[in-house]
Amino acid sequence: GNTAGIPEFRSGFYQDMADEVSPATFHEFIQLPGLAHGTGVWFDNAQILIQHGKPVSDVIAYRDDVFHYIQKKMERKHVDHTGFAYKIMEDTSRGVYAKWGISDELINQFSILGVEDWFAESIQKIRYLFPRAHGVLYVKYALILM
């Protein structure tokens, strides 16, 4: 969790977040920029989930996390409609659910797919999500600058 040697991660915010998250893998480390740069992603959202035992690798940090979560739920139910997962990802990353909430129809669709309550609650707090590629690039350049 020590990010002090990485120039872009020297801020107290990053160091506090890294202490709470304690990233042990590259994937967990990559989650940090998404948690930090999204709006409504860390405070009163992923931070609380992590404090209650959810691994950082399972919380929503990036747009891609939303897409893959929904896609996996659909695959388990043998539903093949990538457009649905894409729409949920886009609406989440643009803050649609934070602004307007989740419709009863979508709640019903989530229920059919087996979407967990924490996920539905989390996407309603997010106003902007970073794409994972930007987070990876951010880490890459931070490491190059060391």
BELZIPE-V846327 format. One record per helix or strand of 2 or more residues. SS is the DSSP state (2 for helix, 1 for strand). FROM is the first residue (numbers start at 0). TO is the last residue. If there is no record, write none. Layout:
BEGIN
{{SS/FROM/TO} {SS/FROM/TO}}
END
This chain:
BEGIN
{{2/6/8} {2/11/20} {2/25/36} {2/41/50} {2/55/57} {2/62/75} {2/81/92} {2/95/99} {2/103/112} {2/116/122} {2/131/143}}
END
